[in-house]
Amino acid sequence: TGNPNDSYWLLWGLGNNGKDFYAFGIYPTGKFQYGKQINGNWDGKLGTMYSPFINVGANKVNVLRIEKKNDSISFYINGNKVHKTNYEVFNDTHAAIGFQINNKKKVDIDYLKIFKGSEVTTVKVNTVLSPEPYETTYANELRVSNDYQARGLAFAKYVDALLTTQLTE
């Protein structure tokens, strides 16, 4: 829900305090984009492209999927491949994943699956409470963020803090 012109994204290879990442996202107007940001500079690899597979408008459900096989990476929207390109290796220290939700948009994330070979890890959102004080710090930083870079930085700092806790959950 929210402004139907605002996009939402899956991020991976997140690092450098949120300044570096790869991203795949959609605009509820029916377009998608893939690109990367390095040192805060965006490179939209394709520009925005129209896809008939995007459920257009507010309050519509869309499932995004990214699949890497060998030296290529494919992008799917609602089970349909919309783009394939060469996989770019990113910095090994940039291992975080995340979401980018622009402006005052509300989304529900039902699941995030990460596969490696035959091994499957499923992370159910909101099933494990985030430890304090990391949760409160993140919530406060997110609340005062006024652009995507500040929100990305808040998320990157939150993930970095969690990784130092050695929590198994």
VMD Tcl script that draws the C-alpha trace (Angstrom):
set ca {
  {0.00 0.00 0.00}
  {1.05 3.61 -0.34}
  {1.95 5.70 -3.35}
  {1.49 3.48 -6.41}
  {4.42 5.20 -8.17}
  {7.00 4.22 -5.54}
  {9.21 1.19 -6.07}
  {10.36 -1.61 -3.79}
  {13.51 -3.69 -4.12}
  {15.48 -6.76 -3.10}
  {19.10 -5.91 -2.26}
  {22.13 -8.19 -2.07}
  {25.87 -7.71 -1.78}
  {25.08 -4.92 0.67}
  {28.14 -3.36 2.25}
  {30.22 -0.23 2.73}
  {27.65 1.15 5.22}
  {24.83 0.80 2.69}
  {26.69 2.61 -0.11}
  {27.29 -0.56 -2.18}
  {24.68 -3.11 -3.28}
  {22.99 -4.85 -6.17}
  {19.24 -4.41 -6.53}
  {16.20 -5.78 -8.33}
  {12.95 -3.95 -7.93}
  {9.58 -3.17 -9.38}
  {7.38 -0.15 -9.78}
  {3.67 -0.81 -9.27}
  {3.07 1.00 -12.58}
  {4.31 -2.15 -14.38}
  {8.04 -1.60 -14.74}
  {11.12 -3.24 -13.19}
  {14.81 -2.49 -12.96}
  {18.08 -4.19 -12.07}
  {21.28 -2.38 -11.20}
  {24.01 -1.72 -8.70}
  {25.14 1.09 -6.49}
  {28.85 1.59 -5.83}
  {29.98 4.30 -3.39}
  {26.51 5.80 -3.55}
  {26.43 6.04 -7.37}
  {23.53 4.18 -9.04}
  {24.04 2.24 -12.28}
  {20.63 1.10 -13.56}
  {21.86 -1.66 -15.85}
  {18.71 -1.84 -17.99}
  {16.92 1.37 -17.29}
  {13.32 0.68 -16.35}
  {11.58 -1.96 -18.44}
  {7.88 -2.79 -18.75}
  {6.68 -6.26 -17.77}
  {3.17 -7.64 -18.28}
  {3.85 -9.99 -15.33}
  {3.71 -7.24 -12.70}
  {0.41 -7.00 -10.88}
  {-0.13 -3.27 -11.36}
  {-1.48 -0.86 -8.76}
  {-1.72 -0.46 -5.03}
  {-2.59 -3.45 -2.81}
  {-1.37 -5.94 -5.42}
  {0.84 -8.93 -4.61}
  {4.07 -9.50 -6.55}
  {6.68 -12.18 -5.94}
  {10.26 -11.31 -6.84}
  {12.94 -13.96 -7.35}
  {16.61 -13.79 -8.22}
  {18.40 -16.96 -9.33}
  {22.12 -17.38 -9.93}
  {23.27 -20.37 -11.94}
  {26.87 -20.72 -13.05}
  {27.91 -17.36 -14.55}
  {24.44 -15.91 -15.09}
  {21.75 -14.33 -12.96}
  {18.03 -14.40 -13.81}
  {15.23 -12.22 -12.53}
  {11.65 -13.39 -12.09}
  {8.41 -11.61 -11.35}
  {5.47 -13.76 -10.26}
  {7.22 -16.89 -11.56}
  {8.06 -15.44 -14.99}
  {11.63 -14.80 -16.13}
  {11.89 -11.13 -17.12}
  {15.66 -10.74 -17.57}
  {18.92 -12.71 -17.64}
  {22.44 -11.29 -17.56}
  {26.01 -12.16 -16.62}
  {26.61 -12.52 -12.90}
  {28.92 -9.92 -11.39}
  {31.00 -11.06 -8.43}
  {30.86 -8.62 -5.55}
  {33.20 -7.93 -2.68}
  {33.28 -10.88 -0.21}
  {32.78 -8.50 2.71}
  {29.53 -7.28 1.14}
  {27.38 -10.24 2.15}
  {24.27 -8.62 3.61}
  {20.85 -8.75 2.00}
  {18.00 -6.35 2.46}
  {14.95 -4.57 1.18}
  {14.44 -1.05 -0.04}
  {10.98 0.41 0.23}
  {10.66 3.94 -1.11}
  {8.67 6.68 0.59}
  {5.66 5.86 2.74}
  {4.92 2.45 1.30}
  {3.86 -0.52 3.38}
  {4.72 -4.04 2.24}
  {4.30 -7.50 3.69}
  {7.20 -9.90 3.30}
  {5.97 -13.43 3.75}
  {9.23 -15.29 3.29}
  {12.79 -15.09 2.12}
  {14.41 -18.25 0.81}
  {18.12 -18.59 0.22}
  {19.29 -21.69 -1.62}
  {22.78 -23.04 -2.10}
  {22.92 -26.29 -4.01}
  {20.44 -28.68 -2.43}
  {20.62 -26.92 0.93}
  {17.64 -24.67 1.68}
  {17.36 -22.05 4.38}
  {14.02 -20.37 4.96}
  {13.80 -17.23 7.03}
  {10.28 -16.40 8.16}
  {9.91 -12.71 8.78}
  {8.74 -11.71 12.27}
  {9.20 -15.20 13.74}
  {12.32 -14.32 15.76}
  {12.35 -11.13 17.78}
  {15.29 -8.87 17.16}
  {17.48 -8.43 20.24}
  {17.72 -5.17 22.11}
  {19.23 -2.61 21.90}
  {19.69 -3.28 18.16}
  {15.97 -3.30 17.39}
  {15.28 0.03 19.09}
  {18.35 1.69 17.58}
  {17.35 0.51 14.10}
  {13.72 1.58 14.57}
  {14.81 5.04 15.73}
  {17.25 5.52 12.84}
  {14.64 4.32 10.35}
  {12.03 6.69 11.79}
  {14.21 9.77 11.16}
  {15.50 8.62 7.75}
  {14.29 10.89 4.97}
  {15.71 9.16 1.90}
  {16.69 5.72 0.62}
  {20.36 6.20 1.42}
  {19.66 6.95 5.08}
  {17.29 3.95 5.29}
  {19.87 1.72 3.61}
  {22.57 2.92 5.97}
  {20.33 2.27 8.99}
  {19.65 -1.26 7.75}
  {23.33 -1.96 7.01}
  {24.35 -0.79 10.49}
  {21.61 -2.95 12.01}
  {22.75 -6.06 10.10}
  {26.41 -5.40 10.96}
  {25.46 -5.08 14.66}
  {23.48 -8.34 14.55}
  {26.33 -10.20 12.86}
  {28.65 -9.28 15.74}
  {26.28 -10.88 18.28}
  {26.91 -14.44 17.01}
  {23.20 -15.22 17.46}
  {22.21 -18.51 15.85}
  {18.67 -17.27 15.17}
}
mol new
graphics top color blue
foreach p $ca { graphics top sphere $p radius 0.5 }
foreach p [lrange $ca 0 end-1] q [lrange $ca 1 end] { graphics top cylinder $p $q radius 0.2 }
display resetview
